[in-house]
Amino acid sequence: MEQTPQAARPERAAPGRRLVAAGIIRRTPDRTTTMRVTQVGVTGTIRKAVTR
């Protein structure tokens, strides 16, 4: 019986999916803006500022 060579197997398998994201939160006296950017797209909100 003949043996076929097997592919070398790395010690650690690379992840199938990797999250890459960046975001900001900007606060002004009258509103709060949030934005998040990923490889898939951009999401965000603009809201009235909350009194603290």
PDB file of N, CA, C and O in Angstrom, chain B, residues numbered from 101:
ATOM      1  N   MET B 101       0.839  -1.174   0.000  1.00  0.00           N
ATOM      2  CA  MET B 101       0.000   0.000   0.000  1.00  0.00           C
ATOM      3  C   MET B 101       0.886   1.239   0.000  1.00  0.00           C
ATOM      4  O   MET B 101       1.822   1.336   0.794  1.00  0.00           O
ATOM      5  N   GLU B 102       0.596   2.177  -0.880  1.00  0.00           N
ATOM      6  CA  GLU B 102       1.415   3.375  -1.032  1.00  0.00           C
ATOM      7  C   GLU B 102       0.864   4.500  -0.156  1.00  0.00           C
ATOM      8  O   GLU B 102      -0.346   4.718  -0.104  1.00  0.00           O
ATOM      9  N   GLN B 103       1.755   5.208   0.526  1.00  0.00           N
ATOM     10  CA  GLN B 103       1.323   6.317   1.389  1.00  0.00           C
ATOM     11  C   GLN B 103       1.397   7.623   0.613  1.00  0.00           C
ATOM     12  O   GLN B 103       2.351   7.866  -0.127  1.00  0.00           O
ATOM     13  N   THR B 104       0.392   8.450   0.786  1.00  0.00           N
ATOM     14  CA  THR B 104       0.393   9.758   0.138  1.00  0.00           C
ATOM     15  C   THR B 104       0.885  10.797   1.136  1.00  0.00           C
ATOM     16  O   THR B 104       0.557  10.726   2.321  1.00  0.00           O
ATOM     17  N   PRO B 105       1.666  11.756   0.666  1.00  0.00           N
ATOM     18  CA  PRO B 105       2.164  12.791   1.593  1.00  0.00           C
ATOM     19  C   PRO B 105       1.017  13.663   2.080  1.00  0.00           C
ATOM     20  O   PRO B 105       0.111  13.996   1.316  1.00  0.00           O
ATOM     21  N   GLN B 106       1.060  14.031   3.358  1.00  0.00           N
ATOM     22  CA  GLN B 106       0.035  14.888   3.940  1.00  0.00           C
ATOM     23  C   GLN B 106       0.560  16.314   4.035  1.00  0.00           C
ATOM     24  O   GLN B 106       1.757  16.539   4.213  1.00  0.00           O
ATOM     25  N   ALA B 107      -0.328  17.247   3.919  1.00  0.00           N
ATOM     26  CA  ALA B 107       0.054  18.654   4.017  1.00  0.00           C
ATOM     27  C   ALA B 107       0.580  18.950   5.419  1.00  0.00           C
ATOM     28  O   ALA B 107       0.084  18.415   6.411  1.00  0.00           O
ATOM     29  N   ALA B 108       1.581  19.801   5.478  1.00  0.00           N
ATOM     30  CA  ALA B 108       2.125  20.201   6.780  1.00  0.00           C
ATOM     31  C   ALA B 108       1.048  20.936   7.560  1.00  0.00           C
ATOM     32  O   ALA B 108       0.316  21.753   7.001  1.00  0.00           O
ATOM     33  N   ARG B 109       0.954  20.653   8.817  1.00  0.00           N
ATOM     34  CA  ARG B 109      -0.079  21.265   9.659  1.00  0.00           C
ATOM     35  C   ARG B 109       0.581  22.269  10.608  1.00  0.00           C
ATOM     36  O   ARG B 109       1.455  21.896  11.391  1.00  0.00           O
ATOM     37  N   PRO B 110       0.170  23.539  10.543  1.00  0.00           N
ATOM     38  CA  PRO B 110       0.769  24.528  11.466  1.00  0.00           C
ATOM     39  C   PRO B 110       0.373  24.215  12.905  1.00  0.00           C
ATOM     40  O   PRO B 110      -0.678  23.625  13.157  1.00  0.00           O
ATOM     41  N   GLU B 111       1.223  24.615  13.839  1.00  0.00           N
ATOM     42  CA  GLU B 111       0.936  24.346  15.245  1.00  0.00           C
ATOM     43  C   GLU B 111      -0.304  25.085  15.720  1.00  0.00           C
ATOM     44  O   GLU B 111      -1.072  24.565  16.529  1.00  0.00           O
ATOM     45  N   ARG B 112      -0.495  26.291  15.220  1.00  0.00           N
ATOM     46  CA  ARG B 112      -1.700  27.052  15.567  1.00  0.00           C
ATOM     47  C   ARG B 112      -2.439  27.370  14.274  1.00  0.00           C
ATOM     48  O   ARG B 112      -1.870  27.962  13.357  1.00  0.00           O
ATOM     49  N   ALA B 113      -3.671  26.986  14.207  1.00  0.00           N
ATOM     50  CA  ALA B 113      -4.466  27.274  13.021  1.00  0.00           C
ATOM     51  C   ALA B 113      -4.858  28.750  13.011  1.00  0.00           C
ATOM     52  O   ALA B 113      -5.176  29.322  14.053  1.00  0.00           O
ATOM     53  N   ALA B 114      -4.834  29.350  11.847  1.00  0.00           N
ATOM     54  CA  ALA B 114      -5.227  30.750  11.710  1.00  0.00           C
ATOM     55  C   ALA B 114      -6.737  30.862  11.907  1.00  0.00           C
ATOM     56  O   ALA B 114      -7.484  29.986  11.473  1.00  0.00           O
ATOM     57  N   PRO B 115      -7.184  31.921  12.550  1.00  0.00           N
ATOM     58  CA  PRO B 115      -8.631  32.076  12.739  1.00  0.00           C
ATOM     59  C   PRO B 115      -9.327  32.276  11.404  1.00  0.00           C
ATOM     60  O   PRO B 115      -8.775  32.885  10.487  1.00  0.00           O
ATOM     61  N   GLY B 116     -10.533  31.763  11.306  1.00  0.00           N
ATOM     62  CA  GLY B 116     -11.287  31.896  10.076  1.00  0.00           C
ATOM     63  C   GLY B 116     -11.785  33.308   9.846  1.00  0.00           C
ATOM     64  O   GLY B 116     -11.946  33.732   8.702  1.00  0.00           O
ATOM     65  N   ARG B 117     -12.030  34.040  10.921  1.00  0.00           N
ATOM     66  CA  ARG B 117     -12.538  35.397  10.806  1.00  0.00           C
ATOM     67  C   ARG B 117     -11.902  36.260  11.884  1.00  0.00           C
ATOM     68  O   ARG B 117     -11.783  35.842  13.035  1.00  0.00           O
ATOM     69  N   ARG B 118     -11.502  37.444  11.512  1.00  0.00           N
ATOM     70  CA  ARG B 118     -10.841  38.340  12.456  1.00  0.00           C
ATOM     71  C   ARG B 118     -11.588  39.675  12.460  1.00  0.00           C
ATOM     72  O   ARG B 118     -11.820  40.271  11.408  1.00  0.00           O
ATOM     73  N   LEU B 119     -11.958  40.130  13.645  1.00  0.00           N
ATOM     74  CA  LEU B 119     -12.677  41.390  13.760  1.00  0.00           C
ATOM     75  C   LEU B 119     -11.690  42.549  13.735  1.00  0.00           C
ATOM     76  O   LEU B 119     -10.757  42.613  14.535  1.00  0.00           O
ATOM     77  N   VAL B 120     -11.914  43.440  12.816  1.00  0.00           N
ATOM     78  CA  VAL B 120     -11.107  44.656  12.723  1.00  0.00           C
ATOM     79  C   VAL B 120     -12.093  45.810  12.765  1.00  0.00           C
ATOM     80  O   VAL B 120     -12.926  45.955  11.871  1.00  0.00           O
ATOM     81  N   ALA B 121     -11.998  46.629  13.800  1.00  0.00           N
ATOM     82  CA  ALA B 121     -12.948  47.733  13.948  1.00  0.00           C
ATOM     83  C   ALA B 121     -12.274  48.942  14.568  1.00  0.00           C
ATOM     84  O   ALA B 121     -11.288  48.828  15.297  1.00  0.00           O
ATOM     85  N   ALA B 122     -12.829  50.094  14.263  1.00  0.00           N
ATOM     86  CA  ALA B 122     -12.381  51.342  14.870  1.00  0.00           C
ATOM     87  C   ALA B 122     -13.623  52.171  15.147  1.00  0.00           C
ATOM     88  O   ALA B 122     -14.612  52.082  14.419  1.00  0.00           O
ATOM     89  N   GLY B 123     -13.573  52.971  16.188  1.00  0.00           N
ATOM     90  CA  GLY B 123     -14.749  53.767  16.499  1.00  0.00           C
ATOM     91  C   GLY B 123     -14.410  55.031  17.252  1.00  0.00           C
ATOM     92  O   GLY B 123     -13.323  55.178  17.812  1.00  0.00           O
ATOM     93  N   ILE B 124     -15.370  55.942  17.252  1.00  0.00           N
ATOM     94  CA  ILE B 124     -15.205  57.193  17.996  1.00  0.00           C
ATOM     95  C   ILE B 124     -16.493  57.517  18.740  1.00  0.00           C
ATOM     96  O   ILE B 124     -17.579  57.086  18.354  1.00  0.00           O
ATOM     97  N   ILE B 125     -16.348  58.275  19.800  1.00  0.00           N
ATOM     98  CA  ILE B 125     -17.479  58.880  20.500  1.00  0.00           C
ATOM     99  C   ILE B 125     -17.131  60.361  20.642  1.00  0.00           C
ATOM    100  O   ILE B 125     -16.098  60.715  21.210  1.00  0.00           O
ATOM    101  N   ARG B 126     -17.989  61.199  20.129  1.00  0.00           N
ATOM    102  CA  ARG B 126     -17.750  62.641  20.203  1.00  0.00           C
ATOM    103  C   ARG B 126     -18.895  63.287  20.960  1.00  0.00           C
ATOM    104  O   ARG B 126     -20.060  63.111  20.603  1.00  0.00           O
ATOM    105  N   ARG B 127     -18.569  64.029  21.999  1.00  0.00           N
ATOM    106  CA  ARG B 127     -19.587  64.692  22.816  1.00  0.00           C
ATOM    107  C   ARG B 127     -19.454  66.205  22.685  1.00  0.00           C
ATOM    108  O   ARG B 127     -18.372  66.766  22.859  1.00  0.00           O
ATOM    109  N   THR B 128     -20.557  66.844  22.379  1.00  0.00           N
ATOM    110  CA  THR B 128     -20.624  68.301  22.367  1.00  0.00           C
ATOM    111  C   THR B 128     -21.715  68.688  23.379  1.00  0.00           C
ATOM    112  O   THR B 128     -22.437  67.811  23.854  1.00  0.00           O
ATOM    113  N   PRO B 129     -21.850  69.954  23.712  1.00  0.00           N
ATOM    114  CA  PRO B 129     -22.862  70.332  24.704  1.00  0.00           C
ATOM    115  C   PRO B 129     -24.296  69.927  24.333  1.00  0.00           C
ATOM    116  O   PRO B 129     -25.120  69.704  25.221  1.00  0.00           O
ATOM    117  N   ASP B 130     -24.599  69.831  23.045  1.00  0.00           N
ATOM    118  CA  ASP B 130     -25.975  69.522  22.665  1.00  0.00           C
ATOM    119  C   ASP B 130     -26.196  68.121  22.089  1.00  0.00           C
ATOM    120  O   ASP B 130     -27.347  67.708  21.948  1.00  0.00           O
ATOM    121  N   ARG B 131     -25.149  67.383  21.754  1.00  0.00           N
ATOM    122  CA  ARG B 131     -25.360  66.039  21.202  1.00  0.00           C
ATOM    123  C   ARG B 131     -24.158  65.118  21.401  1.00  0.00           C
ATOM    124  O   ARG B 131     -23.040  65.568  21.652  1.00  0.00           O
ATOM    125  N   THR B 132     -24.421  63.818  21.282  1.00  0.00           N
ATOM    126  CA  THR B 132     -23.383  62.787  21.345  1.00  0.00           C
ATOM    127  C   THR B 132     -23.432  62.002  20.039  1.00  0.00           C
ATOM    128  O   THR B 132     -24.486  61.501  19.647  1.00  0.00           O
ATOM    129  N   THR B 133     -22.291  61.900  19.372  1.00  0.00           N
ATOM    130  CA  THR B 133     -22.201  61.174  18.112  1.00  0.00           C
ATOM    131  C   THR B 133     -21.286  59.970  18.309  1.00  0.00           C
ATOM    132  O   THR B 133     -20.180  60.105  18.833  1.00  0.00           O
ATOM    133  N   THR B 134     -21.747  58.798  17.893  1.00  0.00           N
ATOM    134  CA  THR B 134     -20.910  57.601  17.939  1.00  0.00           C
ATOM    135  C   THR B 134     -20.806  57.038  16.530  1.00  0.00           C
ATOM    136  O   THR B 134     -21.753  57.119  15.748  1.00  0.00           O
ATOM    137  N   MET B 135     -19.636  56.459  16.209  1.00  0.00           N
ATOM    138  CA  MET B 135     -19.427  55.863  14.905  1.00  0.00           C
ATOM    139  C   MET B 135     -18.518  54.654  15.055  1.00  0.00           C
ATOM    140  O   MET B 135     -17.535  54.690  15.795  1.00  0.00           O
ATOM    141  N   ARG B 136     -18.853  53.590  14.350  1.00  0.00           N
ATOM    142  CA  ARG B 136     -18.046  52.374  14.357  1.00  0.00           C
ATOM    143  C   ARG B 136     -17.846  51.928  12.917  1.00  0.00           C
ATOM    144  O   ARG B 136     -18.801  51.841  12.145  1.00  0.00           O
ATOM    145  N   VAL B 137     -16.605  51.646  12.564  1.00  0.00           N
ATOM    146  CA  VAL B 137     -16.258  51.241  11.207  1.00  0.00           C
ATOM    147  C   VAL B 137     -15.656  49.844  11.248  1.00  0.00           C
ATOM    148  O   VAL B 137     -14.726  49.588  12.014  1.00  0.00           O
ATOM    149  N   THR B 138     -16.181  48.945  10.433  1.00  0.00           N
ATOM    150  CA  THR B 138     -15.637  47.595  10.306  1.00  0.00           C
ATOM    151  C   THR B 138     -15.423  47.298   8.831  1.00  0.00           C
ATOM    152  O   THR B 138     -15.709  48.138   7.978  1.00  0.00           O
ATOM    153  N   GLN B 139     -14.924  46.116   8.529  1.00  0.00           N
ATOM    154  CA  GLN B 139     -14.736  45.716   7.135  1.00  0.00           C
ATOM    155  C   GLN B 139     -16.075  45.587   6.427  1.00  0.00           C
ATOM    156  O   GLN B 139     -16.139  45.701   5.203  1.00  0.00           O
ATOM    157  N   VAL B 140     -17.140  45.353   7.175  1.00  0.00           N
ATOM    158  CA  VAL B 140     -18.462  45.160   6.588  1.00  0.00           C
ATOM    159  C   VAL B 140     -19.139  46.495   6.277  1.00  0.00           C
ATOM    160  O   VAL B 140     -19.840  46.615   5.272  1.00  0.00           O
ATOM    161  N   GLY B 141     -18.936  47.490   7.126  1.00  0.00           N
ATOM    162  CA  GLY B 141     -19.589  48.771   6.894  1.00  0.00           C
ATOM    163  C   GLY B 141     -19.429  49.730   8.048  1.00  0.00           C
ATOM    164  O   GLY B 141     -18.578  49.549   8.919  1.00  0.00           O
ATOM    165  N   VAL B 142     -20.268  50.761   8.040  1.00  0.00           N
ATOM    166  CA  VAL B 142     -20.211  51.830   9.038  1.00  0.00           C
ATOM    167  C   VAL B 142     -21.566  51.921   9.727  1.00  0.00           C
ATOM    168  O   VAL B 142     -22.605  51.878   9.069  1.00  0.00           O
ATOM    169  N   THR B 143     -21.557  52.049  11.060  1.00  0.00           N
ATOM    170  CA  THR B 143     -22.782  52.284  11.816  1.00  0.00           C
ATOM    171  C   THR B 143     -22.545  53.449  12.759  1.00  0.00           C
ATOM    172  O   THR B 143     -21.404  53.764  13.099  1.00  0.00           O
ATOM    173  N   GLY B 144     -23.626  54.083  13.179  1.00  0.00           N
ATOM    174  CA  GLY B 144     -23.462  55.186  14.105  1.00  0.00           C
ATOM    175  C   GLY B 144     -24.787  55.741  14.577  1.00  0.00           C
ATOM    176  O   GLY B 144     -25.849  55.387  14.067  1.00  0.00           O
ATOM    177  N   THR B 145     -24.702  56.621  15.567  1.00  0.00           N
ATOM    178  CA  THR B 145     -25.877  57.283  16.115  1.00  0.00           C
ATOM    179  C   THR B 145     -25.564  58.728  16.426  1.00  0.00           C
ATOM    180  O   THR B 145     -24.419  59.089  16.701  1.00  0.00           O
ATOM    181  N   ILE B 146     -26.609  59.558  16.377  1.00  0.00           N
ATOM    182  CA  ILE B 146     -26.529  60.948  16.829  1.00  0.00           C
ATOM    183  C   ILE B 146     -27.685  61.133  17.790  1.00  0.00           C
ATOM    184  O   ILE B 146     -28.843  60.942  17.419  1.00  0.00           O
ATOM    185  N   ARG B 147     -27.375  61.506  19.029  1.00  0.00           N
ATOM    186  CA  ARG B 147     -28.412  61.653  20.071  1.00  0.00           C
ATOM    187  C   ARG B 147     -28.244  62.966  20.804  1.00  0.00           C
ATOM    188  O   ARG B 147     -27.164  63.555  20.850  1.00  0.00           O
ATOM    189  N   LYS B 148     -29.351  63.399  21.374  1.00  0.00           N
ATOM    190  CA  LYS B 148     -29.290  64.579  22.236  1.00  0.00           C
ATOM    191  C   LYS B 148     -28.416  64.255  23.434  1.00  0.00           C
ATOM    192  O   LYS B 148     -28.428  63.132  23.938  1.00  0.00           O
ATOM    193  N   ALA B 149     -27.664  65.238  23.883  1.00  0.00           N
ATOM    194  CA  ALA B 149     -26.784  65.033  25.029  1.00  0.00           C
ATOM    195  C   ALA B 149     -27.594  64.780  26.289  1.00  0.00           C
ATOM    196  O   ALA B 149     -28.673  65.342  26.474  1.00  0.00           O
ATOM    197  N   VAL B 150     -27.062  63.932  27.145  1.00  0.00           N
ATOM    198  CA  VAL B 150     -27.688  63.626  28.420  1.00  0.00           C
ATOM    199  C   VAL B 150     -27.043  64.497  29.488  1.00  0.00           C
ATOM    200  O   VAL B 150     -25.818  64.576  29.577  1.00  0.00           O
ATOM    201  N   THR B 151     -27.867  65.149  30.296  1.00  0.00           N
ATOM    202  CA  THR B 151     -27.337  65.969  31.372  1.00  0.00           C
ATOM    203  C   THR B 151     -26.793  65.076  32.465  1.00  0.00           C
ATOM    204  O   THR B 151     -27.468  64.154  32.922  1.00  0.00           O
ATOM    205  N   ARG B 152     -25.576  65.350  32.878  1.00  0.00           N
ATOM    206  CA  ARG B 152     -24.945  64.512  33.910  1.00  0.00           C
ATOM    207  C   ARG B 152     -24.844  65.260  35.197  1.00  0.00           C
ATOM    208  O   ARG B 152     -24.342  64.724  36.185  1.00  0.00           O
TER     209      ARG B 152
END
